[in-house]
Amino acid sequence: MALLWRPAAAQPRSRGPQAGLDVDRVVTTAVRLADRDGIGGLSMRRIAAALGVGVMTLYTYVPGKGELVDLMYDSVLAELYRDERPGDVGWRTRLEHVARENWALFTRHPWALHVATGRPPLGPHLMAKYERELRAVDGIGLDEVEMDLVVTLVNSFVKGTVSGLVERSEAERTTGVSDQQWWAATAPFLEQVFDPEQFPTAARVGPVAGEELQAAYEPTRSFEFGLERLLDGVAGLAERRRP
């Protein structure tokens, strides 16, 4: 918590060849490496090498990788909501903006999807994010618990759909095979083993959806479709809460 909310005066000061090194620079370098290599490829040794310092030097700034990942996560949350929506727009526009901002954040920093938030790193940018998102649904008739649950629902929905996008990109990167190539290779075998009488609904729906989406799963289309349905559901809840 002290590192998350760190005052500048509390940061260790570098001397000699490490002059200019501080917690912010360590975090910025770690984010850049994680964006490139993923969270699994991040290590204190690699960060130290990128900074041109010894591994032990890093431990004068952060206790370990776990704490560093929390700092990285809070750091990238500062990118959210720089383009503030005017205050006179409706709640639906505000909440849609929340969803799209989070979607964009995770596509820029896919590693952030793997940060455990069951016990969230309660840093200043996470708290600013929570405040901003609660304001999106403030005053529409929900009680405090419902406001919190709606914000959680939107964030969970975004993480679920954007993870499909990240997984598809990762699969293409690691295998060198696109979705279309994978399907072209798989479809002939599936046609031999698939029994439409046993799975009649799948036999009817699957080909139509596949032709439309040109994929077994299309995360961007799922996001757009699901977001509209989610907002419709919040609208129904708010309507029921009106006196």
Stockholm file with secondary structure:
# STOCKHOLM 1.0

chainA/1-243         MALLWRPAAAQPRSRGPQAGLDVDRVVTTAVRLADRDGIGGLSMRRIAAALGVGVMTLYTYVPGKGELVDLMYDSVLAELYRDERPGDVGWRTRLEHVARENWALFTRHPWALHVATGRPPLGPHLMAKYERELRAVDGIGLDEVEMDLVVTLVNSFVKGTVSGLVERSEAERTTGVSDQQWWAATAPFLEQVFDPEQFPTAARVGPVAGEELQAAYEPTRSFEFGLERLLDGVAGLAERRRP
#=GR chainA/1-243 SS CTTTTCCGGGSCCCCGGGTTCCHHHHHHHHHHHHHHHCGGGCCHHHHHHHHTSCHHHHTTTCSCHHHHHHHHHHHHHTTTTSSCCCTTSCHHHHHHHHHHHHHHHHHHCGGGGGSCCSSCCCCHHHHHHHHHHHHHSTTSSCCHHHHHHHHHHHHHHHHHHHHHHHHHHHHHHHHCCCHHHHHHHHHHHHHHHCCTTTSHHHHHHHHHHHHHHSSSCCHHHHHHHHHHHHHHHHHHHHHHHCC
#=GC SS_cons         CTTTTCCGGGSCCCCGGGTTCCHHHHHHHHHHHHHHHCGGGCCHHHHHHHHTSCHHHHTTTCSCHHHHHHHHHHHHHTTTTSSCCCTTSCHHHHHHHHHHHHHHHHHHCGGGGGSCCSSCCCCHHHHHHHHHHHHHSTTSSCCHHHHHHHHHHHHHHHHHHHHHHHHHHHHHHHHCCCHHHHHHHHHHHHHHHCCTTTSHHHHHHHHHHHHHHSSSCCHHHHHHHHHHHHHHHHHHHHHHHCC
//
